[in-house]
Structures are given as C-alpha cells and as structure tokens.
Amino acid sequence: MTPYTTFFLTGFFRRLPEEILDAAVIDGCSPASLLWRIVVPLSVAALATLTIVNALWAWNELLISLVLLQDDSLRTLMVGLTVFRDRFSINVPVSMAGLIVALVSMLLLYLLGLR
C-alpha cells in the first residue's frame, strides 16, 4: 500500500499552486511554518482519503497475514474468519456473526468520517 500512497501524495503535492507557497515564503514563513500553516491544511482531504483507503486495505489484508502469522493468537480478524471457516465445517450463523463484528468496526470508521 505504500507505493499507492506515495504515488497519490506525489501527484497531489505537485498540483499545489506554487504561487501560494511563494507568497508564504515572501511573507516570511520558514520551511517548517510553510509546511504546518500552508501545506498540511491544504492536504487534509488527501490525507483523510488515504487514511480511509489504508485502513480498509489493512483491515481486509488476507494473504500476507495468512502466510506470515502462523500463531492463532496473532492472526487478524479476517484471517481468523477464513481459517475458522476452512478448519471447521461451514457454520453459517457463526461465520455471519464474525463477519458482522468485522463490518461494525469499518462501519463506525465510515460514520465517524461523515460530516
């Protein structure tokens, strides 16, 4: 996910108007002040978008966790549901209860992001 984030932010920061940055420098902004007073407020929407996309990617990530995490106590919720479904016979009500737990956390993140 890091390559996508880097690509997205690079494109966003290249489209920031140079005139605004130049005007801030002329007004006496230091580089740190330019970053925190101009660039960060302008990039709030892009950072919020990437936060949501990265959270969903990390939450739904299955392959790496399934391969690398062999201990059951370290597995993520999605891997646990997959392994539970494969290890035992398909118990639909229990699988659906686990999926609702997985859904509720992302739904709460979505509702917190609404205006």
C-alpha positions as CSV (number, residue, x, y, z in Angstrom):
1,M,0.0,0.0,0.0
2,T,3.0,2.3,0.5
3,P,3.6,2.6,-3.3
4,Y,0.0,3.7,-3.9
5,T,0.2,6.2,-1.0
6,T,3.4,7.7,-2.3
7,F,2.1,7.9,-5.9
8,F,-1.1,9.6,-4.6
9,L,0.6,12.1,-2.4
10,T,3.3,12.9,-5.0
11,G,0.6,13.7,-7.6
12,F,-1.3,15.8,-5.0
13,F,1.7,17.8,-3.8
14,R,2.8,18.5,-7.4
15,R,-0.6,20.1,-8.1
16,L,-0.3,22.5,-5.1
17,P,-0.2,26.1,-6.5
18,E,3.4,27.4,-6.5
19,E,2.1,30.9,-6.1
20,I,0.7,30.2,-2.6
21,L,3.9,28.7,-1.5
22,D,5.9,31.6,-3.0
23,A,3.7,34.1,-1.3
24,A,4.1,32.4,2.1
25,V,7.9,32.5,1.7
26,I,7.8,36.2,0.7
27,D,5.7,36.9,3.8
28,G,8.4,35.3,5.9
29,C,7.4,31.7,6.5
30,S,10.1,29.4,7.5
31,P,10.1,25.9,5.8
32,A,8.6,24.3,8.9
33,S,6.0,27.1,9.2
34,L,5.2,26.7,5.4
35,L,4.6,23.0,6.0
36,W,2.4,23.3,9.1
37,R,0.5,26.5,8.1
38,I,0.1,26.1,4.4
39,V,0.7,22.6,3.1
40,V,-0.9,20.5,5.8
41,P,-4.2,22.4,5.8
42,L,-4.4,22.2,2.0
43,S,-3.7,18.5,2.1
44,V,-6.3,17.5,4.8
45,A,-8.7,16.0,2.2
46,A,-5.9,13.9,0.5
47,L,-4.6,12.7,3.9
48,A,-8.1,11.8,5.0
49,T,-8.7,9.8,1.8
50,L,-5.5,7.9,2.2
51,T,-6.3,7.2,5.9
52,I,-9.5,5.6,4.9
53,V,-8.1,3.7,2.0
54,N,-5.1,2.4,4.0
55,A,-7.4,1.4,6.9
56,L,-9.6,-0.6,4.6
57,W,-6.6,-2.2,3.0
58,A,-5.0,-3.2,6.3
59,W,-8.3,-4.4,7.7
60,N,-9.1,-6.6,4.7
61,E,-5.5,-7.8,4.1
62,L,-5.5,-11.5,3.9
63,L,-2.6,-13.0,2.0
64,I,0.4,-11.7,4.0
65,S,-1.3,-12.3,7.3
66,L,-2.3,-15.8,6.3
67,V,1.2,-16.7,5.2
68,L,3.3,-15.0,7.8
69,L,1.3,-15.3,11.0
70,Q,1.2,-18.9,12.0
71,D,0.2,-18.5,15.6
72,D,-3.6,-18.3,16.0
73,S,-3.3,-15.6,18.7
74,L,-1.5,-13.2,16.3
75,R,-3.9,-13.6,13.4
76,T,-6.1,-10.7,12.2
77,L,-9.8,-10.9,12.3
78,M,-10.2,-11.6,8.5
79,V,-7.6,-14.4,8.6
80,G,-9.2,-15.8,11.7
81,L,-12.6,-15.9,10.0
82,T,-11.1,-17.6,6.9
83,V,-9.2,-20.2,8.9
84,F,-12.3,-20.8,11.1
85,R,-14.4,-21.4,8.0
86,D,-11.9,-23.7,6.4
87,R,-10.9,-25.6,9.6
88,F,-14.4,-26.5,10.8
89,S,-17.4,-27.3,8.7
90,I,-19.1,-24.3,7.4
91,N,-21.2,-23.0,10.2
92,V,-23.1,-20.2,8.6
93,P,-24.6,-18.5,11.7
94,V,-21.2,-18.3,13.5
95,S,-19.5,-17.1,10.3
96,M,-22.1,-14.4,9.8
97,A,-21.6,-13.3,13.5
98,G,-17.9,-12.9,12.9
99,L,-18.5,-11.0,9.7
100,I,-20.8,-8.6,11.5
101,V,-18.1,-7.9,14.0
102,A,-15.7,-7.2,11.1
103,L,-18.3,-5.0,9.5
104,V,-19.2,-2.9,12.5
105,S,-15.7,-1.6,13.0
106,M,-15.4,-0.4,9.4
107,L,-19.0,1.0,9.6
108,L,-18.1,3.0,12.7
109,L,-15.0,4.4,10.9
110,Y,-17.2,5.4,8.0
111,L,-19.8,7.0,10.2
112,L,-17.1,9.0,12.0
113,G,-15.8,10.2,8.7
114,L,-19.2,11.6,7.7
115,R,-19.8,15.3,8.1
